[in-house]
Amino acid sequence: MEMKDVIREKRRAMGFTQEQMADYLGVSAPAVNKWESGTTCPDMAILPALARLLGTDPNTLLCFHENLSKEEIAAYGNEVAETARQGDIEKTMELVKKRIKEYPRCGALLYQMATLLRGIRILFSFPEEKVEEVQALAVSLLERAMECEDKNAADLSRYALAAMYIQEEAYEKAGELIEQLPEYQSIDKRQLQISMYMKEGKNQEAAELLERKLNSLIQEVFLMLDQLATASVREGENKRAWELAEYSQKVMEIFKWSYSGLTAAFDVALEERDGKRCAEILEEMLKALENPWTMKDSILFAHQKTKNVEADGSDTGKQMIKVLLASIEKEERCDFLRNTDEYRKLREKYSSVIGSSDPQGTEKGE
């Protein structure tokens, strides 16, 4: 929050008019108006009196606090996401830089902004040079976050960078970052918190935390099953790979994650370079995305608030279809699949969806 906003909010909270505040401080009403519009700032000499009048301190007026609350970071994130959704990547990057300039050592903000930029790079189509700029900015923010005092943000940033390096096959860099991460801890304070809530009769709080923990565990199981199936193919255990893929689908069906349940099978078919089977599974995945899953669809997540992005499932589904097909167009391991008639027919079938949400009106690779 900027000084002008702090002054205005504090004044209103105290019940003062601009004229009253000006009279108490011995300044003109237009001067107070300029403070609140951001045209000018109060003189340093008047800050202590202004702070006392508003029931606060000079540091608060100057917005001199290093860290932000989770709510403030979320609000900044929504602001950036909405700007990106409007299709202005230059304005999006400038907004990110502005927020980071205001809080240059806030690790949680650095990590959040980097994560948003990486998502924007995937979700929206921009000229290649802009994609590279967004990626470079995200990497620089993660590198800065690794050096901050917020250990959680630093570790999350190391994890994100290591994952990126693995994707780029920069294994030495990834290994160095992995070595810096803490060892896996089986102790989870969330379970203690849940037990305490249950003992205190805070059932809603317990349910919310249980659902969040369940969601993270499901994500972990899903990833492990997918990777186990892929590893099995590479070991020559193809039958076992397909059994694991089938098991993954059954597990995901319990949670109504139809799309996620198909990804292990798709990866196995990719490893086998079976173009026809890949296309068949891909078609099922695309159909599932036409009606994407949201938390409100499952009784397992009844206490979780749905995000605005879930308000229009059809738009979300179209965007996910676009992202999926865009990844197939770029990935080297999908080269053989792109050359099959089955895939070409699928791409043609969804051609209107692919071009429907491009903010710049430009398709990459065309």
C-alpha positions as CSV (number, residue, x, y, z in Angstrom):
1,M,0.0,0.0,0.0
2,E,1.4,3.4,-0.9
3,M,1.7,6.4,1.5
4,K,-1.3,8.2,-0.1
5,D,-3.5,5.2,0.5
6,V,-2.3,4.8,4.1
7,I,-3.0,8.5,4.9
8,R,-6.5,8.4,3.3
9,E,-7.5,5.1,5.0
10,K,-6.2,6.1,8.4
11,R,-7.8,9.5,8.2
12,R,-11.2,8.0,7.4
13,A,-10.8,5.4,10.1
14,M,-10.2,8.2,12.6
15,G,-13.3,10.0,11.3
16,F,-11.5,13.2,10.2
17,T,-12.3,15.3,7.1
18,Q,-9.4,16.6,5.1
19,E,-10.2,20.1,6.4
20,Q,-10.1,18.9,10.1
21,M,-6.8,17.1,9.6
22,A,-5.3,20.1,7.9
23,D,-6.4,22.3,10.8
24,Y,-4.9,20.0,13.4
25,L,-1.6,19.9,11.6
26,G,-1.5,23.6,10.7
27,V,-1.4,23.0,6.9
28,S,-3.9,23.8,4.1
29,A,-6.7,21.4,3.1
30,P,-5.4,21.4,-0.5
31,A,-2.1,20.1,0.9
32,V,-3.8,17.2,2.5
33,N,-5.7,16.5,-0.7
34,K,-2.4,16.4,-2.6
35,W,-1.0,13.9,-0.1
36,E,-3.9,11.6,-0.6
37,S,-3.9,11.9,-4.4
38,G,-0.1,11.2,-4.5
39,T,0.8,14.5,-6.1
40,T,3.0,15.4,-3.1
41,C,4.2,13.9,0.1
42,P,4.2,15.4,3.6
43,D,7.4,17.0,4.7
44,M,9.6,14.8,6.9
45,A,9.3,17.3,9.8
46,I,5.5,16.8,9.9
47,L,5.6,13.0,9.7
48,P,5.8,12.4,13.5
49,A,2.8,14.7,14.2
50,L,0.8,13.2,11.3
51,A,1.5,9.7,12.5
52,R,0.4,10.5,16.1
53,L,-2.8,12.2,14.8
54,L,-3.6,9.1,12.7
55,G,-2.9,6.7,15.5
56,T,0.0,5.0,13.8
57,D,3.8,5.4,13.4
58,P,6.1,7.0,10.7
59,N,7.3,3.6,9.5
60,T,3.7,2.7,8.6
61,L,3.1,6.0,6.8
62,L,6.3,5.5,4.8
63,C,5.3,1.9,4.1
64,F,8.6,0.9,5.7
65,H,8.0,-2.8,6.4
66,E,10.0,-5.4,4.6
67,N,7.5,-8.2,4.4
68,L,3.9,-8.5,3.2
69,S,1.0,-10.5,4.5
70,K,-0.2,-13.5,2.6
71,E,-3.4,-11.5,1.7
72,E,-1.3,-8.6,0.3
73,I,0.8,-11.0,-1.8
74,A,-2.3,-12.7,-3.1
75,A,-3.8,-9.4,-4.0
76,Y,-0.7,-8.4,-6.0
77,G,-0.7,-11.8,-7.7
78,N,-4.3,-11.3,-8.8
79,E,-3.4,-7.9,-10.1
80,V,-0.6,-9.3,-12.2
81,A,-2.7,-12.3,-13.4
82,E,-5.5,-10.0,-14.5
83,T,-3.1,-7.7,-16.4
84,A,-1.7,-10.8,-18.2
85,R,-5.2,-12.0,-19.0
86,Q,-5.8,-8.7,-20.8
87,G,-2.9,-9.6,-23.2
88,D,-0.4,-6.8,-22.3
89,I,2.8,-8.6,-21.5
90,E,4.9,-5.4,-21.3
91,K,2.5,-3.9,-18.7
92,T,2.5,-7.2,-16.9
93,M,6.3,-7.3,-16.5
94,E,6.4,-3.6,-15.5
95,L,3.8,-4.3,-12.8
96,V,5.9,-7.2,-11.5
97,K,9.0,-5.0,-11.5
98,K,7.1,-2.2,-9.7
99,R,6.0,-4.5,-6.9
100,I,9.4,-6.0,-6.5
101,K,11.0,-2.6,-6.4
102,E,8.7,-1.7,-3.5
103,Y,9.6,-4.9,-1.5
104,P,13.0,-5.9,-2.9
105,R,13.8,-8.4,0.0
106,C,10.4,-10.0,0.4
107,G,11.1,-13.6,-0.5
108,A,7.5,-14.7,-0.6
109,L,6.7,-12.0,-3.1
110,L,9.7,-12.7,-5.2
111,Y,8.8,-16.4,-5.4
112,Q,5.1,-15.6,-6.1
113,M,5.9,-13.2,-8.9
114,A,8.3,-15.7,-10.5
115,T,5.7,-18.5,-10.3
116,L,3.1,-16.2,-11.9
117,L,5.5,-15.3,-14.7
118,R,6.3,-18.9,-15.4
119,G,2.5,-19.7,-15.6
120,I,1.8,-16.7,-17.8
121,R,4.6,-17.9,-20.2
122,I,2.9,-21.2,-20.6
123,L,-0.8,-20.2,-20.6
124,F,-0.6,-17.3,-23.1
125,S,0.8,-17.0,-26.5
126,F,3.3,-14.1,-27.0
127,P,6.1,-13.4,-29.5
128,E,9.1,-15.7,-28.8
129,E,11.3,-12.8,-27.7
130,K,8.8,-11.8,-25.1
131,V,8.5,-15.4,-23.9
132,E,12.3,-15.3,-23.4
133,E,12.1,-12.0,-21.5
134,V,9.4,-13.3,-19.2
135,Q,11.5,-16.5,-18.5
136,A,14.6,-14.4,-17.8
137,L,12.7,-12.2,-15.4
138,A,11.3,-15.2,-13.6
139,V,14.7,-16.8,-13.2
140,S,16.2,-13.6,-11.9
141,L,13.5,-13.3,-9.3
142,L,14.0,-16.9,-8.2
143,E,17.7,-16.4,-7.9
144,R,17.1,-13.3,-5.7
145,A,14.5,-15.2,-3.6
146,M,17.1,-17.9,-2.9
147,E,19.3,-15.3,-1.1
148,C,16.5,-13.9,1.1
149,E,16.0,-14.5,4.8
150,D,12.7,-16.3,4.3
151,K,13.9,-19.9,4.4
152,N,10.7,-21.3,3.0
153,A,10.6,-19.0,0.0
154,A,14.3,-19.6,-0.5
155,D,13.8,-23.4,-0.6
156,L,10.8,-23.2,-2.9
157,S,12.8,-21.0,-5.3
158,R,15.7,-23.5,-5.3
159,Y,13.2,-26.3,-6.0
160,A,11.6,-24.4,-8.9
161,L,15.0,-23.5,-10.4
162,A,16.2,-27.1,-10.0
163,A,13.1,-28.3,-11.8
164,M,13.7,-25.9,-14.6
165,Y,17.4,-27.0,-15.0
166,I,16.3,-30.6,-15.1
167,Q,13.9,-29.7,-17.9
168,E,16.8,-28.0,-19.8
169,E,19.1,-31.0,-19.1
170,A,21.4,-28.8,-17.1
171,Y,21.9,-31.6,-14.5
172,E,25.0,-30.2,-12.8
173,K,23.2,-27.0,-11.9
174,A,20.1,-28.9,-10.8
175,G,22.2,-31.2,-8.6
176,E,23.9,-28.3,-6.9
177,L,20.5,-26.8,-6.0
178,I,19.1,-30.1,-4.9
179,E,22.0,-30.6,-2.5
180,Q,21.1,-27.3,-0.8
181,L,17.5,-28.4,-0.2
182,P,16.6,-29.9,3.2
183,E,16.2,-33.6,3.6
184,Y,12.7,-35.0,3.3
185,Q,10.9,-34.8,6.7
186,S,8.1,-37.2,7.5
187,I,7.1,-34.9,10.5
188,D,4.2,-32.8,9.3
189,K,3.0,-30.0,11.6
190,R,-0.3,-29.9,9.8
191,Q,-1.3,-33.2,11.4
192,L,-0.7,-31.8,14.9
193,Q,-2.7,-28.7,13.9
194,I,-5.6,-30.8,12.7
195,S,-5.5,-32.9,15.9
196,M,-5.6,-29.7,18.0
197,Y,-8.5,-28.2,16.0
198,M,-10.4,-31.5,16.5
199,K,-9.8,-31.4,20.2
200,E,-10.9,-27.8,20.4
201,G,-14.1,-28.5,18.5
202,K,-12.9,-26.3,15.6
203,N,-14.3,-28.7,13.0
204,Q,-14.5,-26.4,10.1
205,E,-10.8,-25.3,10.5
206,A,-9.8,-29.0,10.8
207,A,-11.7,-29.9,7.7
208,E,-10.2,-27.1,5.7
209,L,-6.7,-28.1,6.7
210,L,-7.4,-31.8,6.1
211,E,-8.6,-31.1,2.6
212,R,-5.5,-29.0,1.8
213,K,-3.3,-31.8,3.0
214,L,-5.3,-34.4,1.1
215,N,-4.9,-32.4,-2.1
216,S,-1.2,-32.1,-1.8
217,L,-0.9,-35.9,-1.0
218,I,-3.0,-36.7,-4.1
219,Q,-0.8,-34.6,-6.3
220,E,2.3,-36.4,-4.9
221,V,0.8,-39.9,-5.5
222,F,-0.3,-38.9,-9.0
223,L,3.2,-37.7,-9.9
224,M,4.8,-40.8,-8.5
225,L,2.5,-43.2,-10.4
226,D,3.2,-41.4,-13.6
227,Q,6.9,-41.5,-13.1
228,L,6.8,-45.2,-12.0
229,A,5.0,-46.1,-15.2
230,T,7.5,-44.2,-17.4
231,A,10.4,-45.8,-15.5
232,S,8.9,-49.3,-16.1
233,V,8.8,-48.8,-19.9
234,R,12.5,-47.7,-19.8
235,E,13.3,-50.9,-17.8
236,G,11.6,-53.0,-20.5
237,E,8.7,-53.8,-18.1
238,N,5.9,-52.6,-20.5
239,K,3.2,-54.8,-19.1
240,R,3.9,-53.4,-15.6
241,A,3.9,-49.9,-17.0
242,W,0.4,-50.3,-18.4
243,E,-0.8,-51.9,-15.2
244,L,0.5,-48.8,-13.3
245,A,-1.1,-46.5,-15.8
246,E,-4.5,-48.3,-15.3
247,Y,-4.0,-48.1,-11.6
248,S,-3.3,-44.4,-11.8
249,Q,-6.5,-43.9,-13.8
250,K,-8.5,-45.8,-11.2
251,V,-7.0,-43.7,-8.3
252,M,-7.7,-40.4,-10.1
253,E,-11.3,-41.5,-10.8
254,I,-11.9,-41.7,-7.1
255,F,-11.3,-38.0,-7.0
256,K,-13.1,-37.3,-10.3
257,W,-9.8,-36.2,-11.9
258,S,-10.6,-37.8,-15.3
259,Y,-7.9,-35.9,-17.2
260,S,-5.1,-36.5,-14.7
261,G,-6.0,-40.2,-14.7
262,L,-5.1,-40.4,-18.4
263,T,-1.7,-38.8,-18.3
264,A,0.2,-41.8,-17.1
265,A,-1.2,-43.9,-20.0
266,F,-0.3,-41.1,-22.5
267,D,3.3,-41.0,-21.2
268,V,3.6,-44.8,-21.5
269,A,2.3,-44.7,-25.1
270,L,4.8,-41.8,-25.8
271,E,7.7,-43.9,-24.4
272,E,6.6,-46.8,-26.6
273,R,6.3,-44.4,-29.6
274,D,2.9,-45.8,-30.3
275,G,1.3,-43.0,-32.3
276,K,-2.1,-44.5,-32.7
277,R,-2.5,-45.3,-29.1
278,C,-1.1,-41.8,-28.1
279,A,-3.8,-40.2,-30.3
280,E,-6.6,-42.3,-28.8
281,I,-5.6,-41.4,-25.3
282,L,-5.0,-37.8,-26.2
283,E,-8.6,-37.6,-27.6
284,E,-9.9,-38.8,-24.3
285,M,-7.8,-36.2,-22.5
286,L,-9.1,-33.4,-24.7
287,K,-12.7,-34.5,-24.1
288,A,-12.1,-34.5,-20.4
289,L,-10.8,-30.9,-20.6
290,E,-13.9,-29.7,-22.4
291,N,-15.5,-30.0,-18.9
292,P,-12.6,-29.5,-16.6
293,W,-12.6,-30.6,-12.9
294,T,-13.0,-28.0,-10.2
295,M,-12.8,-28.5,-6.4
296,K,-16.5,-27.8,-6.1
297,D,-17.2,-31.0,-8.0
298,S,-15.8,-33.2,-5.2
299,I,-17.1,-33.9,-1.7
300,L,-13.5,-34.3,-0.7
301,F,-12.9,-30.5,-1.0
302,A,-16.2,-29.1,0.2
303,H,-14.5,-26.5,2.4
304,Q,-12.1,-25.1,-0.2
305,K,-12.9,-21.8,-1.8
306,T,-13.0,-21.9,-5.6
307,K,-10.9,-19.3,-7.5
308,N,-12.3,-16.9,-9.9
309,V,-10.6,-18.7,-12.7
310,E,-13.0,-21.6,-12.1
311,A,-16.1,-19.5,-12.5
312,D,-16.3,-20.2,-16.2
313,G,-15.3,-23.8,-16.7
314,S,-15.6,-23.7,-20.4
315,D,-13.0,-20.9,-20.8
316,T,-10.7,-22.7,-18.4
317,G,-11.0,-25.9,-20.3
318,K,-10.3,-24.2,-23.6
319,Q,-7.2,-22.6,-22.2
320,M,-6.0,-26.0,-20.9
321,I,-6.6,-27.6,-24.3
322,K,-4.5,-25.0,-25.9
323,V,-1.7,-25.4,-23.4
324,L,-1.7,-29.2,-23.9
325,L,-1.6,-29.1,-27.6
326,A,1.0,-26.3,-27.6
327,S,3.2,-28.5,-25.4
328,I,2.9,-31.4,-27.9
329,E,3.8,-29.1,-30.7
330,K,7.0,-28.1,-29.0
331,E,8.3,-31.2,-27.2
332,E,11.0,-33.2,-29.0
333,R,9.6,-36.5,-27.6
334,C,6.4,-35.8,-29.5
335,D,8.0,-35.5,-32.9
336,F,6.8,-38.9,-34.1
337,L,3.2,-38.2,-32.9
338,R,3.0,-34.9,-34.8
339,N,3.6,-36.9,-38.0
340,T,0.6,-39.2,-37.6
341,D,-2.7,-38.7,-39.4
342,E,-4.6,-39.3,-36.1
343,Y,-2.9,-36.4,-34.4
344,R,-3.4,-34.1,-37.4
345,K,-7.1,-34.9,-37.3
346,L,-7.3,-34.1,-33.6
347,R,-5.4,-30.8,-34.0
348,E,-7.7,-29.9,-36.9
349,K,-10.8,-30.7,-34.7
350,Y,-9.6,-28.4,-32.0
351,S,-8.2,-25.7,-34.3
352,S,-10.8,-23.1,-33.3
353,V,-10.1,-23.7,-29.6
354,I,-6.3,-23.3,-30.2
355,G,-6.8,-19.9,-31.6
356,S,-9.6,-18.6,-29.5
357,S,-7.7,-17.4,-26.4
358,D,-4.5,-15.9,-27.9
359,P,-4.2,-12.4,-26.4
360,Q,-1.8,-11.2,-29.1
361,G,-3.7,-12.9,-31.9
362,T,-0.5,-14.7,-32.9
363,E,0.1,-18.4,-32.8
364,K,3.6,-19.6,-32.1
365,G,5.1,-22.0,-34.6
366,E,2.8,-21.0,-37.4
